[in-house]
Amino acid sequence: MGLANTDSVNDMKHMIRLVLIVPVMGCGADAQRGPTASETAMAFDNVDAAGRHRASRTDDASSRHVPEAGLSGARSVVGVDNRCEDFAVFEKRDGRLRHRRNRRAWPRDQQARFSDLVKLVADEMDADARLFQIWSLRESSHRPSAIHVLNPDLMGAAKAWNRHLYRPARALELQAEMDRYGAKTAKYWAARAEIARMNVFRHNRFYLDQLEFDFHTSPGEVQKRKRSQWAYGYGPFGFNPTYYVPVWDSNAPPWVFCDAGGVVAVVTAVWAARSAQRECRVRGKGSSYVVVNRRFSSGHCRPRPKHDAVFARRARAIRLQPDRRARRGKLWPRATTDRVEVVQHMRRRAEAEGLM
């Protein structure tokens, strides 16, 4: 096997690891803009009832070579209530759609309180809180119940959800490819990576759930419509749920990031930052705050001069040196932390400080 092929296979092996442990893209305010809302907002409506039934079946052996993502014996609270905002959709005369969030009252003192909560959780995990305060302020104005409905959120959510949807027929095709080509080929690892991606939510009972909302037609009629619960960003950091739910627990619902007053979201953000820093360091792009922010906001480690400069200004405004190695801590590691325990611990600390 030539060097080029060896490198390709190694890249595919690395992809398998990233599929299972690293969020691919954040719903950052500076995420790349894509199609308009009218082009992307209804993407989930293309999965008909028969397709949902086929996707929910698990009667094949497609995952026999690929371990499923999830917790290693740690407890997690999965069936939490949806504490996130809701919204309405308005159709303009030209057919374009506009989402209007039904924002809950959240005055400045509550914003300051949540900023302090972010600091408390980050400090408990030995991470520099200022990075996560920047993210929370930028994404949601320190609103733990935020739902994110801008075009990049809709576009990223639709693409990610579809890529991770479990399809039995496709899984069998991929398994056949793996058997045909063998583990010394790039095609084998590409098929394995795709199966791993589909298996992430294979047993998530929320993955086909829909939410109901008011749809205001351009003539003025109000209709009730439904769309996937995974179609939007969630929580104070605007998480694309398909990418970030597995960081917490692959069996959790997408609205988990609004639970526990935002504690779940902050813990997940720290774990995501740790993964981002490791990935960018391995890729030779550095370990600084600006690099970690770049990975969170855009989904890759490559330099983005204009966006990096904006982050650098925000960081320096609160005395965070953007080019220094990011301190993301090692306490409460993702691989071994009991989710119930960490939430209970953080809530007790927050209550003691008058933050909850």
DRENMITI-117255 format. One line per 4 residues: number of its first residue (from 1); their letters; for each residue x, y, z of C-alpha. Coordinates in steps of 0.001 Angstrom, whole numbers, plus 500000, padded with zeros to 6 digits. Example, Ala and Ser with C-alpha at 12.3 -4.5 7.8 and 13.67 -1.06 7.14 Angstrom:
2
1) AS) 512300:495500:507800  513670:498940:507140
END
This chain:
356
1) MGLA) 500000:500000:500000  501372:503415:499019  501947:506249:501428  498968:508199:500068
5) NTDS) 496629:505290:500681  498056:504764:504163  497409:508405:505005  493875:508110:503670
9) VNDM) 493117:505105:505847  494591:506830:508888  492412:509862:508188  489346:507634:508081
13) KHMI) 490288:506035:511418  490595:509523:512875  487175:510375:511432  485604:507445:513303
17) RLVL) 486869:508838:516590  485638:512331:515770  482180:511108:514779  481725:509629:518236
21) IVPV) 483308:512249:520495  483726:515636:518803  480917:518074:517944  481315:519078:514327
25) MGCG) 479800:522526:514333  478511:525131:516737  475610:527439:515956  477776:530509:516452
29) ADAQ) 476578:533979:515590  479443:534195:513129  478749:530829:511512  478878:530903:507730
33) RGPT) 475625:532056:506156  473830:529669:503837  470480:529444:502054  467566:531532:503226
37) ASET) 465114:530315:505825  462533:529533:503144  465017:527166:501505  466003:525325:504665
41) AMAF) 463297:525666:507295  461091:522953:505835  463895:520450:505254  462549:518194:508003
45) DNVD) 459126:518044:506350  460612:515911:503578  460782:512867:505851  457335:511320:505447
49) AAGR) 455598:508954:507854  456850:505862:506032  460395:507187:506139  460121:507806:509861
53) HRAS) 458856:504249:510372  461721:502792:508359  464237:504921:510238  462893:503752:513588
57) RTDD) 463451:500057:512863  466504:498397:514391  466180:494842:513085  469478:494495:511250
61) ASSR) 473078:493814:512233  474617:496915:510691  476347:498038:513890  478173:494826:514734
65) HVPE) 481598:496312:513922  480964:499772:515397  480422:500445:519109  477531:502789:519812
69) AGLS) 478204:506201:521278  476957:506722:524807  477903:506750:528452  480185:504153:529949
73) GARS) 478088:503130:532922  477504:506704:534099  473972:507735:535015  472194:510444:533088
77) VVGV) 468832:512164:533372  467362:511667:529903  463634:512448:529990  463823:516071:531131
81) DNRC) 461040:518591:530538  461353:521061:527686  462173:524365:529376  463262:526174:526216
85) EDFA) 461486:529052:524505  458991:528438:521727  458308:530437:518573  455905:531252:515748
89) VFEK) 456624:531289:512008  455380:534065:509709  455105:533692:505940  455881:536828:503950
93) RDGR) 454144:537689:500708  457144:536564:498681  457069:533153:500374  459992:533730:502707
97) LRHR) 459616:532642:506322  460441:534511:509503  460694:532874:512911  459680:534966:515903
101) RNRR) 460881:533744:519261  458486:534053:522162  461151:535350:524499  460658:535089:528196
105) AWPR) 461349:538084:530404  465024:537975:531340  466189:541302:532799  469792:542389:533192
109) DQQA) 470096:541165:536760  469117:537686:535576  471652:537893:532767  474333:538833:535279
113) RFSD) 473250:535973:537514  473594:533483:534670  477010:534884:533781  478023:534202:537384
117) LVKL) 476622:530688:537089  478764:530093:534000  481778:531216:536002  480933:528959:538926
121) VADE) 480542:525824:536779  483664:526558:534737  485664:527216:537915  484476:523908:539370
125) MDAD) 485817:522199:536232  489087:524195:536450  488414:525946:533128  488729:529659:532391
129) ARLF) 485169:530945:532641  485754:533982:530457  485701:531969:527231  482295:530495:528071
133) QIWS) 480944:533845:529221  481899:535279:525823  480096:532438:524073  476981:532721:526230
137) LRES) 476778:536490:525825  477334:536285:522069  474874:533456:521463  472000:534239:523809
141) SHRP) 472644:537329:525951  473072:534902:528873  469599:533355:528357  469617:529686:529402
145) SAIH) 466224:528997:527794  467064:530397:524356  466032:528680:521140  467988:529637:518028
149) VLNP) 466144:530175:514761  468499:532130:512488  469309:530792:509033  472669:529228:510012
153) DLMG) 470948:527412:512885  468243:526016:510605  470676:525083:507871  473167:523388:510184
157) AAKA) 470479:521536:512124  468762:520185:509000  472009:518930:507489  473259:517333:510696
161) WNRH) 469965:515636:511545  469661:514106:508095  473272:512841:508114  472732:511090:511455
165) LYRP) 469305:509594:510711  469437:505822:511045  468421:504110:507780  468435:500291:507945
169) ARAL) 468743:499751:504187  471686:502124:503912  473334:500539:506956  473152:497108:505301
173) ELQA) 474698:498512:502114  477560:499973:504121  478094:496737:506007  478339:494914:502679
177) EMDR) 480966:497431:501515  483006:496877:504668  482884:493102:504153  483841:493495:500493
181) YGAK) 486791:495881:500807  488377:494987:504161  490034:497133:506811  493094:498002:504737
185) TAKY) 491162:500267:502366  489880:503819:502641  486425:502682:501424  486129:500387:504438
189) WAAR) 486833:503233:506854  484520:505612:505011  481681:503091:505321  482521:502465:508966
193) AEIA) 482448:506192:509694  479023:506558:508076  477615:503626:510054  479067:505067:513250
197) RMNV) 477405:508395:512510  474007:506772:511931  474362:504673:515096  474875:507684:517370
201) FRHN) 471115:508251:517765  469917:504810:516800  468286:504225:520198  467396:507827:520989
205) RFYL) 463632:507808:521506  463434:511547:520846  465146:511614:517438  461932:511527:515396
209) DQLE) 459937:513753:517756  458260:516861:516438  457079:520080:518027  453949:522063:517197
213) FDFH) 453993:525787:516458  451772:528538:515030  452278:529178:511321  450956:532543:510134
217) TSPG) 450244:532462:506388  450682:535593:504282  446880:535996:503875  446590:536068:507672
221) EVQK) 445469:532537:508509  446944:530872:511585  447687:527159:511177  449137:524539:513476
225) RKRS) 452220:522903:512002  454864:520489:513214  458556:520127:512658  461404:518110:514098
229) QWAY) 462525:518985:517600  466070:518838:516208  465534:521637:513691  466831:524426:515930
233) GYGP) 469718:525470:518148  469238:525164:521898  470353:526786:525099  472741:529565:526102
237) FGFN) 475436:528451:523630  473199:527877:520627  474107:524206:520365  473273:522360:517177
241) PTYY) 471643:519441:519028  472683:516679:516633  476333:517483:517259  476235:518421:520930
245) VPVW) 473650:516105:522486  476111:513150:522222  478692:515167:524136  476238:515064:527040
249) DSNA) 474339:511807:526354  473397:510422:522933  470019:509284:524301  468990:512718:525625
253) PPWV) 466448:515067:523996  467658:518212:522200  466125:520524:524796  468360:519106:527535
257) FCDA) 470560:522199:527184  467844:524364:528735  467562:522019:531728  468911:522566:535252
261) GGVV) 469008:526322:534778  471646:525963:532072  474062:523813:534097  473930:520980:531548
265) AVVT) 474813:523407:528764  477800:524887:530609  479249:521476:531477  478784:520382:527859
269) AVWA) 480451:523563:526606  483536:522845:528710  483706:519271:527422  483278:520529:523842
273) ARSA) 486091:523048:524344  488386:520276:525587  487633:518171:522502  488100:521165:520215
277) QREC) 491466:522000:521719  492699:518419:521404  491583:518197:517782  493135:521490:516721
281) RVRG) 496386:520679:518501  496610:517325:516703  495962:519073:513402  498817:521469:514062
285) KGSS) 496609:524543:514460  497468:525355:518057  495717:525316:521422  494902:528973:522030
289) YVVV) 491611:530558:522980  491187:531946:519479  491697:528467:518014  489165:526868:520373
293) NRRF) 486684:529628:519601  487257:529127:515879  486499:525416:516173  483360:526071:518205
297) SSGH) 482029:528753:515875  482831:527307:512465  483392:523584:512931  487028:523611:511821
301) CRPR) 490448:524706:513055  491598:526671:510017  492326:530398:510497  489494:532853:509871
305) PKHD) 491241:536235:510098  488193:538510:510233  486261:536381:512717  489390:535712:514762
309) AVFA) 489960:539454:515044  486412:540013:516308  486853:537342:518969  490246:538766:519945
313) RRAR) 488663:542170:520598  485955:540613:522743  488506:538573:524664  490842:541478:525358
317) AIRL) 487887:543561:526556  487601:541192:529526  491381:540698:529874  491504:537294:528237
321) QPDR) 494593:536942:526052  493302:535257:522869  496675:533833:521787  497429:532106:525064
325) RARR) 496911:528383:525482  493288:527884:526513  492789:526650:530050  489919:524187:529835
329) GKLW) 490743:522145:532923  490698:518420:533645  488209:518151:536501  484922:516325:535870
333) PRAT) 486181:514567:532701  483558:513695:530118  484491:510016:529808  483982:509126:533475
337) TDRV) 481682:511773:534935  478288:510666:536205  475824:513142:534686  473421:513012:537614
341) EVVQ) 476238:513631:540071  477728:516589:538208  474358:518324:537858  473532:517796:541520
345) HMRR) 476966:519075:542563  476752:522196:540419  473226:522955:541561  474194:522651:545220
349) RAEA) 477122:525006:544682  474910:527440:542747  472217:527389:545428  474831:528052:548101
353) EGLM) 475973:531105:546133  472396:532329:545568  472577:531744:541824  469661:529312:541590
END
